[in-house]
Amino acid sequence: MNDPIKPSALHTHMFIDGEPTSGAAGKTFPIFNPATAEEIAHIPDATEADIDHAVRTAKRAFESDTWRRMPPSTREHLLLKLADLVEKHTEELAALETLNQGKLLAFSQMLEVSGSVQWLRYMAGWATKIEGTTLDLSIAFPPGTRYNASTRRVPAGVVAAIVPWNFPLLMAVWKIAPVLACGCTVVLKPAEETPLTAIRLAELAHEAGFPPGVFNVVTGRGETAGATLVKHRLVNKVTFTGSTEVGRMIGRQCADDLKRASLELGGKSPVIVLDDCDPRKAIEGAAGAIFFNHGQVCTAGSRLYVARSIYDEVVQGIAAVADGMALGPGFDATTQMGPMVSSRHRDKVVRMIAQGKLEGGEVLSRDAAVDGAGFFVRPTVIANGLRKPLSVVKEEVFGPVLVAMPYDDLDEVLAEANDSEYGLGASVWTNQLDKALRLADGIEAGTVWVNTHNMVDPAMPFGGFKASGIGREHGKAIVDSYTESKSVCIAY
């Protein structure tokens, strides 16, 4: 099946102050269809002047009466209107996502677009529910004076939002929906590999009626455009989703600038299968935990710990699933796994598999390398029955690579699960409630799923422990992330 979008129809500009722009210097860089390795567009490579223009525009919009004095119910209405427009353009946005990112078209429709609509509608409701408190003070001076005090949540200001390439549209909405609900303005920088849906989202926001400058999109490379955006003195808050390595750099910069930051970073999520779990359910669950979205998921279940009594059956079963998966372009309805996002990332994943094999891991599935066009890597299962210190057990691969290990008791597997710098997600597979709760209490991770994996909801906080980040997305927690608490004290 051919993709339904012609290159001439692609949106290949930045969007600043309510208008498309090609940038001050006119520099561009190519983007590709990862399923074919074909160049599909050229995107503006933002300069320092472009970033400065976008941030100053966002600052001016934030301070304008048009946005600052806008009733919360109007912000709610605008977000709901944007949700309706995203839903109306489902076919177009899903096709853009699959063309640019490589994911299966069904996932683009159900997760990227439908998920974005769900998040926009959920966060729209928070615009009218941001509240403070009243306080009863005990100040005794001057004699006879009484005090009335309260707190209120006020918008943080200009937010720099930097999102990754694995869920380009949904991650953009995860950032911009609460930002706009809270009354902030935003400069969004999508990943350099996958900017198309972010650009289209900004156009739809303008169509929905958001004032110019409230929602801006700049495109460019992380080390140039992204770094400049983070450092800009008029940015009040940085929100970043991406690698731990880059997150550390952003965190250091924000610490130097005393700038607010929230960081959702890498993961190396353990999947723990207890001996009472039906092996068929374990095979299906573990395979889905790692092979979903081609393994390009921060919470991918990349470390599998299986009770020794069922270890061989489960691991061999997952290897069979891996070997049976059909690779191909996301527009093909028979495809079960699409490509990696880029040639650079494909090569990294293949190198890490080879390193794991060199270090003594037993590769049970077919050879990972794929000949021909596109950035494909076959799903790979590595057995580490002898518990060798494999790099693929410690390091985030961010691809369809599973390392499986047996264990003998809960204390052992809990220690193994926590023996990681990461702490984003984990899952436990069992019918024994006491053991599920014991493991859920002991695992050092922001989310622990039981008998499921990779499930998220706009009402459920999401974020990491340890090197997996700082702060939480979603729910009421995200409102606090984009607002500041202001105390007002009145003497009378």
C-alpha positions in Angstrom: 0.0 0.0 0.0 1.4 3.4 -1.0 1.4 6.3 1.5 -1.5 8.7 0.9 0.5 12.0 1.3 2.5 13.7 -1.4 5.6 15.5 -0.4 4.2 18.7 -1.9 1.4 18.5 0.7 3.7 18.3 3.7 3.9 21.2 6.2 7.6 22.1 6.2 7.9 25.4 8.0 8.1 26.6 11.6 5.1 28.3 13.2 5.8 31.5 15.1 3.4 34.3 16.2 0.5 32.7 14.3 2.3 32.4 11.0 4.4 29.9 9.1 8.1 30.9 8.7 11.1 29.4 7.0 13.5 31.0 9.4 15.9 33.9 9.3 18.7 32.2 7.5 16.7 29.9 5.3 18.8 26.9 6.4 17.2 23.4 6.2 17.9 19.8 6.9 16.3 16.7 5.4 13.8 14.3 7.0 13.1 10.8 5.9 10.5 8.1 5.5 12.1 5.4 7.8 10.3 2.6 6.0 12.0 3.5 2.6 15.0 5.6 3.6 13.6 8.2 1.1 14.0 11.9 1.7 10.5 13.3 2.0 11.0 17.0 3.0 13.4 19.7 4.1 12.7 21.4 7.4 14.0 24.8 8.7 17.1 24.5 10.8 16.4 27.2 13.4 19.1 29.7 14.2 19.6 31.6 17.5 17.7 34.5 15.9 14.7 32.2 15.2 14.7 30.9 18.7 14.9 34.4 20.2 12.0 35.5 17.9 9.8 32.6 19.1 10.6 33.1 22.8 10.0 36.8 22.7 6.8 36.2 20.8 5.7 33.8 23.5 6.7 36.3 26.2 4.7 39.1 24.6 1.7 36.8 24.2 1.9 35.7 27.8 1.9 39.3 29.0 -0.9 40.5 26.7 -4.4 41.1 28.0 -5.7 38.8 25.2 -4.2 35.8 27.0 -3.5 36.9 30.6 -7.1 38.2 31.1 -8.7 35.3 29.2 -11.3 33.6 31.4 -10.4 30.0 32.3 -13.6 28.8 30.6 -12.4 30.3 27.3 -9.1 28.5 27.6 -11.1 25.3 28.2 -13.3 26.0 25.1 -10.2 26.6 22.9 -8.6 23.3 24.0 -11.9 21.4 23.4 -12.1 23.1 19.9 -8.5 22.0 19.2 -9.4 18.4 20.3 -12.3 18.5 17.8 -10.1 19.7 15.0 -7.5 17.0 15.8 -10.2 14.4 15.7 -11.6 15.8 12.4 -8.1 15.5 10.9 -7.5 12.0 12.1 -6.7 10.5 8.7 -4.3 13.2 7.8 -2.5 13.3 11.1 -2.2 9.5 11.3 -0.8 9.3 7.8 1.7 12.1 8.6 2.8 10.3 11.7 3.3 6.9 9.9 5.1 8.5 7.0 7.5 10.5 9.2 8.0 8.2 12.2 7.4 4.7 10.7 4.8 3.3 13.2 1.9 1.2 12.2 -1.0 3.3 10.8 -3.4 1.7 13.2 -1.2 2.8 16.1 -1.0 6.3 14.6 -4.8 6.4 14.5 -5.6 4.8 17.9 -2.6 6.1 20.0 -1.2 9.2 18.5 -4.4 10.9 17.3 -7.1 9.4 19.5 -4.8 9.6 22.5 -4.1 13.2 21.7 -7.8 14.0 21.5 -8.3 12.2 24.9 -5.5 14.2 26.6 -6.7 17.5 25.1 -10.2 17.0 26.4 -9.0 15.8 29.8 -6.6 18.8 30.3 -9.2 21.3 29.0 -11.2 20.5 32.1 -8.4 21.5 34.4 -8.4 25.1 33.1 -11.4 25.9 35.3 -10.4 23.8 38.3 -7.1 25.4 39.3 -7.5 26.6 42.8 -5.7 27.9 45.9 -6.4 27.9 49.7 -7.4 30.2 52.5 -5.2 30.4 55.6 -5.8 31.3 59.2 -2.7 33.2 60.3 -1.3 33.7 63.8 0.6 36.9 63.4 0.2 39.0 66.6 1.6 42.3 65.5 0.8 45.1 65.4 -1.7 44.6 68.3 -5.3 44.6 67.2 -4.4 43.9 63.5 -6.0 40.9 61.8 -4.9 39.2 58.7 -6.6 37.5 55.7 -4.4 35.2 53.7 -4.8 33.0 50.7 -2.7 31.2 48.1 -3.4 31.0 44.4 -1.8 29.2 41.5 -0.5 31.5 38.8 0.9 30.5 35.4 4.7 29.8 35.3 5.2 31.9 32.2 6.9 30.9 28.9 7.5 27.2 28.7 10.1 25.5 26.4 8.8 22.1 25.5 11.1 19.6 23.9 9.7 16.2 22.8 11.1 13.0 21.4 10.6 11.1 18.1 8.9 7.9 19.4 5.4 9.4 19.9 5.7 12.8 18.2 2.1 14.0 18.2 1.0 12.5 21.5 4.1 13.7 23.3 3.6 17.2 21.9 0.0 17.2 23.3 1.2 15.8 26.6 3.2 19.1 26.9 1.1 21.7 25.3 -2.3 20.7 26.7 -1.5 21.4 30.3 0.7 24.3 29.5 -2.2 26.1 27.7 -4.8 25.0 30.3 -2.7 26.6 33.0 -2.4 29.9 31.1 1.2 29.7 30.1 2.5 30.1 26.5 4.8 27.6 24.8 7.6 27.2 22.3 7.6 23.6 21.2 10.6 22.0 19.6 9.9 18.6 18.1 12.6 16.0 17.5 14.6 16.8 14.4 13.6 13.4 12.9 9.8 13.8 13.3 8.5 17.4 13.1 5.6 17.1 10.8 2.7 16.5 13.1 3.9 19.1 15.6 3.8 21.7 12.8 0.3 20.7 11.8 -0.8 20.7 15.4 0.2 24.4 15.8 -1.7 25.3 12.6 -4.8 23.6 14.0 -4.4 25.5 17.3 -4.3 28.7 15.3 -7.4 27.6 13.5 -9.1 26.8 16.8 -8.6 30.5 17.9 -5.6 30.5 20.1 -4.1 34.0 20.0 -0.9 34.4 17.9 2.3 33.7 19.9 0.6 31.5 22.5 1.7 28.2 20.8 4.9 28.3 18.6 6.8 25.6 17.0 10.5 25.8 16.1 12.4 23.0 14.3 16.1 22.2 14.4 18.7 20.0 15.9 18.9 19.4 19.6 22.5 20.5 20.1 21.7 23.9 18.5 18.1 24.9 18.5 17.2 22.8 21.5 20.2 24.1 23.6 19.5 27.7 22.6 15.9 27.4 23.6 16.7 25.9 27.0 19.2 28.7 27.8 17.0 31.6 26.7 16.7 34.0 29.6 13.0 34.6 28.9 12.1 30.9 29.3 10.6 30.3 32.7 10.1 26.6 32.6 11.6 23.7 30.6 9.8 20.4 30.1 11.8 17.7 28.3 11.1 14.1 27.4 14.0 12.2 25.9 17.3 10.5 26.8 18.9 10.6 30.3 22.1 11.8 28.7 20.4 14.9 27.3 18.2 15.3 30.3 21.3 15.6 32.5 22.7 18.4 30.3 19.3 20.3 30.4 19.1 19.8 34.2 22.6 21.2 34.7 21.7 24.2 32.5 18.5 24.9 34.4 20.2 24.5 37.7 22.7 27.2 36.7 19.9 29.5 35.5 17.7 28.7 38.5 15.0 27.8 36.0 12.2 25.3 36.6 12.5 22.0 34.8 10.7 18.7 34.6 12.5 15.8 32.9 10.9 12.5 31.7 13.9 10.4 30.8 15.1 6.9 29.9 14.1 3.5 31.2 15.1 -0.1 31.5 11.9 -1.6 32.7 11.8 -5.0 34.4 9.1 -7.5 33.6 8.7 -10.1 36.4 6.8 -13.3 35.7 5.9 -15.4 38.8 5.7 -19.2 38.7 1.9 -19.2 38.9 1.4 -17.2 35.7 0.0 -19.0 32.7 3.0 -19.3 30.4 0.8 -18.3 27.4 -0.2 -15.1 29.1 3.4 -14.4 30.1 4.5 -14.9 26.5 1.9 -12.6 25.2 2.4 -9.9 27.9 6.2 -9.9 27.8 6.2 -9.8 24.0 3.8 -6.9 23.9 5.8 -5.1 26.6 9.0 -5.0 24.5 7.8 -5.2 20.9 5.1 -2.5 21.1 6.0 0.5 18.9 9.0 -1.4 17.7 10.6 -1.3 21.2 10.9 2.5 20.8 9.2 3.2 24.2 10.8 4.6 27.3 8.9 2.1 29.5 9.6 -0.9 27.1 9.8 -4.1 29.1 13.4 -4.8 28.1 14.5 -6.9 31.1 12.5 -10.1 31.6 12.8 -12.1 34.8 11.0 -15.4 34.7 10.6 -18.0 37.5 13.0 -20.8 36.8 10.3 -23.5 36.6 8.7 -21.8 33.5 11.7 -19.9 32.2 12.5 -22.1 29.2 8.9 -22.3 28.0 8.3 -18.6 28.3 11.6 -17.5 26.7 11.3 -19.9 23.8 7.7 -18.8 23.2 8.7 -15.1 23.0 11.5 -16.0 20.6 8.9 -17.7 18.4 6.7 -14.6 18.5 9.7 -12.5 17.5 10.6 -14.8 14.6 7.0 -14.8 13.4 6.5 -11.0 13.2 6.1 -9.4 9.8 8.3 -6.4 9.2 7.3 -3.7 6.7 6.0 -0.2 6.2 3.4 1.1 8.6 0.9 1.7 5.7 0.7 -2.0 5.0 -2.1 -3.6 7.0 -0.2 -6.9 7.2 2.8 -5.3 8.9 3.4 -6.2 12.6 6.5 -4.2 13.2 7.8 -1.1 11.4 11.3 0.4 11.1 13.5 2.2 13.5 13.2 6.0 13.2 16.5 6.6 11.5 19.6 4.9 10.1 21.6 6.2 13.0 19.3 4.6 15.5 19.1 1.4 13.6 22.8 1.1 13.5 23.0 1.7 17.3 20.4 -1.0 18.0 22.2 -3.6 15.8 25.6 -2.7 17.5 24.1 -3.3 20.9 22.7 -6.6 19.9 26.1 -7.7 18.5 27.8 -6.5 21.7 25.4 -8.5 23.9 26.2 -11.6 21.8 29.9 -10.9 22.1 29.6 -10.7 25.9 28.0 -14.1 26.1 24.3 -13.6 25.6 22.5 -16.3 23.6 20.5 -14.9 20.7 17.4 -17.1 20.3 15.7 -15.3 17.5 16.7 -14.6 13.9 19.5 -12.3 12.9 18.6 -8.7 13.7 20.1 -7.1 10.5 17.7 -6.6 7.6 18.9 -6.1 4.1 17.2 -3.7 1.7 15.7 -0.2 2.0 14.4 1.2 5.3 15.7 1.3 8.8 14.5 -2.1 10.0 15.7 -4.3 12.9 14.2 -7.7 13.6 12.8 -8.2 17.1 15.5 -10.0 19.1 15.5 -12.2 22.2 18.7 -12.7 24.1 18.8 -15.4 26.8 21.1 -14.7 29.8 20.6 -17.8 31.7 24.0 -17.7 33.3 23.5 -14.1 34.5 26.5 -12.7 32.7 27.1 -8.9 33.0 25.7 -8.0 29.6 25.7 -4.3 28.6 22.2 -4.8 27.1 20.9 -5.6 30.7 22.2 -2.2 32.0 22.0 0.2 29.0 18.8 1.4 27.3 18.6 0.0 23.8 15.3 1.7 22.8 14.6 -1.0 20.3 12.9 -4.4 20.0 15.5 -6.2 22.1 14.6 -8.3 25.1 17.1 -9.9 27.6 15.6 -12.8 29.6 16.9 -14.1 32.9 15.7 -16.8 35.3 15.3 -16.3 39.1 14.6 -18.4 42.1 12.9 -16.2 44.8 11.2 -12.9 45.2 14.0 -11.2 47.2 16.5 -12.1 44.4 14.3 -10.8 41.6 13.4 -7.6 43.5 17.1 -6.9 44.0 17.8 -7.6 40.3 14.9 -5.3 39.2 16.2 -2.4 41.3 19.8 -2.9 40.2 19.5 -0.2 37.6 20.1 3.5 37.3 16.7 3.8 35.8 13.3 3.7 37.5 10.5 4.6 35.1 8.3 1.5 34.8 7.9 -2.2 35.7 5.4 -4.9 35.5 4.5 -8.0 37.6 2.7 -11.0 36.2 0.9 -13.1 38.7 -2.5 -14.1 40.2 -1.1 -13.9 43.8 -2.2 -10.6 45.3 0.2 -10.7 48.2 3.2 -11.2 46.0 2.0 -8.6 43.5 1.7 -6.0 46.3 5.0 -6.9 47.8 6.8 -6.4 44.5 4.8 -3.2 43.7 5.8 -1.8 47.1 9.5 -2.7 46.6 10.2 -1.9 43.0 11.8 1.5 42.5 9.8 2.8 39.6 7.3 5.6 38.9 4.7 3.1 37.6 4.3 -0.5 38.4 1.7 -2.4 36.3 0.3 -5.8 37.4 -0.8 -8.2 34.6 -0.4 -5.4 32.0 2.3 -3.1 30.7 2.7 0.3 29.0 -0.8 1.5 29.9 -1.1 5.2 30.5 -4.1 7.5 31.2 -4.4 11.3 31.4 -5.6 11.0 35.0 -2.7 8.8 36.2 0.6 10.5 37.1 3.6 9.4 35.0 7.3 9.9 35.6 10.4 8.3 36.9 12.6 7.5 39.9 16.4 7.9 39.9 17.9 8.6 36.4 14.5 8.3 34.8 13.6 11.8 35.5 12.2 14.6 37.8 8.6 15.5 38.0 5.3 14.0 36.8 3.1 14.2 33.7 -0.7 14.1 33.8 -3.4 14.4 36.4 -3.4 17.2 39.0 0.4 16.8 39.4 0.9 18.4 36.0 -1.1 21.5 37.1 1.4 22.2 39.8 4.3 21.7 37.3 3.1 24.7 35.1 2.0 27.0 37.9 3.6 28.8 40.8 2.1 29.2 44.2 1.6 32.9 45.2 0.6 33.9 48.8 -1.5 37.0 49.4 -1.6 38.5 52.9 -4.0 41.3 53.7 -3.9 43.2 57.0 -7.0 44.9 58.3 
